[in-house]
């Protein structure tokens, strides 16, 4: 029979929209009592079962490592941590001379060994492609390894594909689910591919940098006067960035940031 229960049971949509006065009216309870109940609700754990989960963590194994050498320069290398050492068993190779009287079995074994060689070669080529991609990322995004995401510049897969002389779809497949360990942390290779914008002074920055700027603005905003999308557009424009309001709204959604009217907190 608690007020908290009534709010969740009967006025959850209003709670999500922070329409506290409407909740008070709907439940015929004073606004002060509603605000106290909502404060109690906000202190609860939305996933209480998580306390009983195993504490084991799932770790990502990097496929490529970028680290500084003794001269302070970044070097790229493969870890091969997820790739076993593959070879064709000598036992199968030695069977071929013994199958001289069984032509069908001999052909089957030869074809199977040829397929195995192709598989081993394909895996080696894939690893080489990943290494080349990571090396090109370093060439195109050198400042990232010093300053992080805010220093990312626009870079498309077509650019990298042209440099390493493969099809763009090959680059897309190669980076899928692959991670690069850097001095600044672990990043998915796809992180480095982004469209971008040009500032008034001709500087190119990625859409990731724009998202970082939006997040920084919202984090620093007054909670009682949150920034509207239009205000964010204006602030970006003052920094020399021309970004459409619908684009700001899209990036805000991608960052998991609520609209300004839902971020507003009471005085």
C-alpha positions in Angstrom: 0.0 0.0 0.0 3.0 2.3 -0.1 3.1 5.5 -2.2 6.2 4.1 -4.0 4.2 1.0 -5.0 1.3 3.1 -6.3 3.6 5.2 -8.4 5.2 2.2 -10.1 2.0 0.3 -10.5 -0.3 3.1 -11.7 1.9 6.1 -12.9 5.1 4.6 -14.3 4.9 6.5 -17.6 4.4 9.8 -15.8 7.4 8.9 -13.6 9.6 8.3 -16.6 8.5 11.7 -18.0 9.2 13.3 -14.6 5.6 14.7 -14.5 5.5 14.7 -10.7 2.6 17.1 -10.4 0.5 14.9 -12.7 1.3 11.9 -10.5 0.3 13.8 -7.4 -3.0 14.7 -9.1 -3.6 11.2 -10.4 -3.0 9.6 -7.0 -4.6 12.4 -5.0 -1.4 12.7 -2.8 0.5 15.8 -2.0 3.4 16.8 -4.2 5.8 16.7 -1.2 4.9 13.1 -0.4 5.3 12.2 -4.1 8.8 13.7 -4.3 9.8 11.9 -1.2 8.5 8.6 -2.6 10.3 9.2 -5.9 13.5 9.8 -4.0 13.1 6.5 -2.3 12.4 4.8 -5.7 15.6 6.3 -7.1 17.6 4.8 -4.3 16.6 1.2 -5.2 18.5 -1.2 -7.3 16.6 -1.9 -10.6 18.4 -5.2 -11.0 18.3 -6.8 -7.5 19.1 -10.2 -8.8 22.6 -9.0 -9.9 23.7 -9.3 -6.3 23.5 -13.1 -6.6 25.3 -13.3 -9.9 28.8 -14.8 -10.2 31.5 -12.1 -10.0 33.4 -13.7 -12.8 34.2 -11.2 -15.5 34.3 -11.8 -19.3 37.6 -10.6 -20.7 38.2 -9.5 -24.3 41.5 -10.8 -25.8 43.1 -8.1 -28.0 43.9 -9.2 -31.5 46.5 -6.4 -32.0 48.7 -4.4 -29.6 49.9 -0.9 -30.0 52.7 0.0 -27.5 55.6 2.4 -27.3 59.1 1.2 -28.0 62.2 2.3 -26.3 62.3 5.4 -28.5 58.8 6.4 -27.5 57.3 5.5 -30.9 54.1 3.4 -31.2 54.6 0.0 -32.7 51.8 -2.4 -33.9 52.0 -6.2 -33.4 49.6 -9.1 -33.6 48.9 -11.1 -30.4 47.7 -14.3 -32.2 46.2 -15.1 -28.8 43.0 -16.5 -30.4 44.8 -18.3 -33.3 46.2 -21.8 -32.6 49.3 -23.0 -34.5 47.9 -25.0 -37.4 49.7 -27.6 -39.5 48.8 -30.7 -41.4 49.6 -33.9 -39.6 52.5 -35.9 -41.0 50.5 -39.1 -40.4 48.1 -38.0 -43.2 50.9 -37.0 -45.5 52.5 -40.4 -45.1 49.3 -42.2 -46.0 49.4 -41.0 -49.6 52.1 -43.5 -50.9 50.3 -46.3 -49.1 47.1 -45.7 -51.0 48.5 -46.5 -54.5 46.0 -49.3 -54.9 43.0 -47.2 -53.8 42.7 -44.3 -56.2 39.4 -43.0 -54.7 40.9 -42.8 -51.2 44.1 -41.2 -52.6 42.2 -38.5 -54.4 40.1 -37.8 -51.3 43.2 -37.5 -49.1 45.0 -35.2 -51.6 42.0 -33.0 -51.9 41.5 -32.8 -48.1 45.2 -31.9 -47.6 44.8 -29.2 -50.3 41.7 -27.8 -48.5 43.6 -27.8 -45.2 46.5 -25.8 -46.8 44.0 -23.3 -48.2 42.5 -22.9 -44.8 45.8 -22.3 -43.1 46.8 -19.8 -45.8 43.5 -18.0 -45.5 43.9 -17.6 -41.7 47.5 -16.3 -42.2 46.2 -13.8 -44.8 43.4 -12.6 -42.5 46.0 -12.0 -39.7 48.2 -10.1 -42.2 45.2 -8.0 -43.2 44.3 -7.2 -39.6 47.9 -6.1 -39.0 48.0 -3.9 -42.1 44.7 -2.3 -41.1 46.0 -1.5 -37.6 49.2 -0.1 -39.1 47.1 2.2 -41.3 45.0 3.2 -38.4 48.2 4.3 -36.6 49.3 6.3 -39.7 45.9 8.0 -40.1 45.1 8.5 -36.3 48.5 9.3 -34.7 47.0 11.8 -32.2 44.5 9.3 -30.9 47.3 7.3 -29.2 48.2 10.4 -27.3 44.9 12.2 -26.7 42.2 9.6 -27.0 38.8 9.7 -28.9 38.6 13.5 -29.0 41.6 13.5 -31.4 39.9 11.0 -33.9 39.8 12.3 -37.4 37.3 11.2 -40.1 38.4 7.9 -41.7 36.5 5.6 -43.9 37.0 1.9 -44.7 37.4 2.8 -48.4 40.5 4.8 -47.5 42.2 1.9 -45.7 41.1 -0.6 -48.3 42.7 1.5 -51.0 45.9 1.7 -49.0 46.3 -2.0 -48.4 44.8 -2.9 -51.8 41.8 -4.9 -50.7 38.0 -4.5 -51.2 36.2 -2.4 -48.5 34.1 -5.4 -47.5 37.3 -7.2 -46.7 38.2 -4.4 -44.3 34.7 -4.5 -42.8 34.9 -8.3 -42.2 38.4 -8.2 -40.9 37.7 -5.6 -38.2 34.4 -7.1 -37.0 34.8 -8.2 -33.4 38.5 -7.4 -33.4 40.2 -5.3 -30.6 43.2 -3.1 -30.4 45.0 -2.7 -27.1 46.6 0.8 -26.7 48.3 2.7 -24.0 44.9 4.4 -23.4 43.0 1.1 -23.1 41.2 -1.5 -25.2 39.2 -0.4 -28.3 37.3 -2.2 -30.9 38.9 -1.6 -34.3 35.6 -0.2 -35.7 36.0 2.7 -33.2 38.6 4.2 -35.6 36.3 4.4 -38.6 34.1 7.4 -38.5 32.6 10.1 -40.7 33.3 13.6 -39.7 33.0 17.4 -40.0 35.2 20.3 -40.9 35.4 23.3 -38.6 35.4 26.9 -39.7 39.1 26.9 -39.6 39.4 23.9 -41.8 40.2 21.3 -39.2 38.7 17.9 -39.7 37.1 16.1 -36.7 35.2 12.8 -36.5 31.6 12.3 -35.4 33.0 10.6 -32.3 34.7 13.8 -31.3 31.3 15.6 -31.8 29.7 13.0 -29.5 32.4 13.6 -26.9 31.7 17.3 -27.1 27.9 16.8 -26.6 28.5 14.4 -23.7 30.9 16.9 -22.0 28.3 19.7 -22.4 25.5 17.7 -20.9 27.7 16.5 -18.0 28.5 20.1 -17.1 25.0 21.5 -17.6 22.9 22.9 -14.8 20.5 20.1 -13.8 17.7 22.6 -13.2 18.3 24.1 -16.7 19.4 21.3 -19.0 20.6 22.1 -22.5 18.1 21.7 -25.3 19.2 20.2 -28.6 19.0 23.7 -30.2 21.2 25.1 -27.5 23.7 22.3 -28.1 23.7 23.1 -31.8 24.4 26.8 -30.9 27.3 25.8 -28.6 28.8 23.6 -31.3 28.4 26.4 -33.8 30.3 28.7 -31.5 33.1 26.2 -31.6 33.1 26.3 -35.4 31.1 23.1 -35.9 27.9 23.2 -38.1 25.8 20.3 -36.9 22.1 19.9 -37.7 19.7 19.7 -34.7 18.4 16.3 -35.9 22.0 15.0 -35.9 22.5 16.3 -32.4 19.3 14.5 -31.4 20.5 11.3 -33.0 23.9 11.4 -31.3 22.3 12.2 -28.0 20.1 9.1 -28.3 23.2 7.0 -29.2 24.9 8.3 -26.1 21.9 7.3 -24.0 21.1 10.9 -23.0 17.5 11.8 -22.4 15.8 14.9 -24.0 16.2 18.1 -21.9 12.7 18.0 -20.5 13.4 14.6 -19.1 16.8 15.5 -17.7 15.4 18.5 -15.8 15.5 18.3 -12.0 13.5 20.3 -9.6 15.1 23.1 -7.6 
